Amino acid sequence: MKTTNHLICLLSALCTLAATAAGGERWPAQKAQEWYDSIPWPVGANFVPSTAINQLEMWQEDTFDPETVDRELGWAKSLGMNTMRVFLHNIPWQEDAEGFCTRIDRYLEIANQHGIRTMFVLFDSVWNPYPKPGKQPAPRPHVHNSGWVQSPGRNILEDPARHDELKPYVTAILTRYKDDRRVLCWDLFNEPDNCDVEKFGPDSFAPDLSPELKLKRAAELLEKVFAWAREVDPSQPLTAGVWGNPVWLEKPDRVDAICLAQSDLISFHTYDGPAAAEKMIAGLKKLGRPILCTEYMARVNNSTFQGILPIFKKHRIAAYNWGLVSGKTQTIYPWDSWRKKYTAEPDPWFHDIFRRDGTPYSQDEVNLIRRLTGKTEPIREALVPVVE
């Protein structure tokens, strides 16, 4: 307890210094809690339509697919889900800022029609470090997230002199949507120091930064992104989540410390079983702020809806599982599909809830989610057959 209290004091001091430098202020804990108490229990998924292999294909003009977004968010609504976590990307904004925002507007209109509010993610350090605009590659057969791309790419992240190039994107997006009630909150940077060295197969993408350098550069950019966001001062709360080996309270690295000290809402990831999730929640509760789990549910890791979602409801932890509909991201396959050859659909699926025709992977899971969200009326729009 003494160690945890000492860390909380340290994080508070870091937060004060950072807020002063940024020209803005982190929400007081009471304000964050009052905001959280005013909304329904947030339950949803990390969403990319099944027709998109990555963030670029989701948002670029030629491949933006509002019909699929509408259909699949209808399936989410049928589960009682009321929020989605959705990844943006700096490249579509740089290529066509107004068109990008027009498509975001259309997405928000669709989501709102289904009673779904959105957590937008501005940056992401996971998978391919070399994003390129234009036509995206076809999925590699049976490979998990074979086309997902980082934001920003390595060429910007590794060069601190280029970090400020990203400020116009951050401030423009936040300014446009800072008072939009369809936006629930902002996740500024997903897994900033996730290093993809040796995760890809030998015939895939060139390597990422070294772990040490990526941690350093990601921390530098993360501090700036929080500062830029505070300058805009959106009406929605900010977060950036801790992830990976859960030693955030005992031995936080620099990225962990920034996330915990700067976030209005504490967010985290868990792909482990119920006991580990309970332990993480108990530790993070000591920080005295609302808690969001922005990624969970990997069936082969014992991170299941049956094991985890009741825990989140008990503690009123916001719950965003990875994946809604099986599609071009191929996240029904596990992470090791980058190195291990798969030739058919795995059993069990790793992520995702629905097949592309709207039928559930597991009816028992769907029944559980609906029971926990209080969705009692009969399903109507969820299982409308899709004609390919």
RAZI-V267044 format. One record per backbone hydrogen bond with DSSP energy under -0.5 kcal/mol. CO is the residue of the C=O (numbers start at 1). NH is the residue of the N-H. Records with the same first field share a line. If there is no record, write none. Layout:
BEGIN
CO->NH ; NH
END
This chain:
BEGIN
1->5
2->6
3->7
4->8
5->9
6->10
7->11
8->12
9->13
10->14
11->15
12->16
13->17
14->18
15->19
16->20
17->21
18->22
19->23 ; 24
28->32
29->33
30->34
31->35
32->36
33->37
34->38
35->38
36->39
42->319
43->82 ; 83
44->321
45->47 ; 85
46->48 ; 323
49->52
50->328
54->58
55->59
56->60
60->63 ; 64
65->69
66->70
67->71
68->72
69->73
70->74
71->75
72->76
73->77
74->78
75->79
76->79 ; 81
77->80
82->117
83->45
84->86 ; 119
85->47
86->121
89->93
90->94
91->95
92->96
96->100
97->101
98->102
99->103
100->104
101->105
102->106
103->107
104->108
105->109
106->110
107->111
108->112
109->113
110->114
111->114 ; 116
112->115
117->84
118->120 ; 184 ; 185
119->86
120->122 ; 187
121->88
123->190
124->151
128->150
129->154
140->143
143->146
145->148
148->128
151->124
153->156 ; 157
154->158
156->159
158->160
159->162
160->163
162->165
163->166
164->167
166->170
167->171
168->172
169->173
170->174
171->175
172->176
173->177
174->178
175->178
177->180
178->235
179->181
180->183
182->118 ; 184
185->120
186->188 ; 239
187->122
188->123
189->191
190->125
191->194
193->195
194->196
196->199 ; 200
201->204
210->214
211->215
212->216
213->217
214->218
215->219
216->220
217->221
218->222
219->223
220->224
221->225
222->226
223->227
224->228
225->229
226->230
227->231
228->232
229->233 ; 234
237->186
238->264 ; 265
239->188
242->269
245->247
247->251
253->257
254->258
255->259
256->260
257->261
258->262
259->263
266->292
267->242
268->294 ; 295
273->277
274->278
275->279
276->280
277->281
278->282
279->283
280->284
281->285
282->286
283->286
284->287
285->288
290->266
291->318
292->268 ; 294
293->320
295->270
296->322
298->301 ; 303
299->302
302->304
303->298
304->308 ; 309
305->309 ; 310
308->311 ; 312
309->313
310->314
311->315
312->316 ; 317
313->316
316->318
318->293 ; 320
319->44 ; 321
320->296
321->46 ; 323
322->352
324->353 ; 354
327->330
329->145
330->333
331->351
332->350
334->144 ; 337
335->338
336->339 ; 340
350->299
353->361
354->326
355->358
359->355
362->366
363->367
364->368
365->369
366->370
367->371
368->372
369->373
370->374 ; 375
371->374
374->376
381->384
383->385
385->387
386->388
END
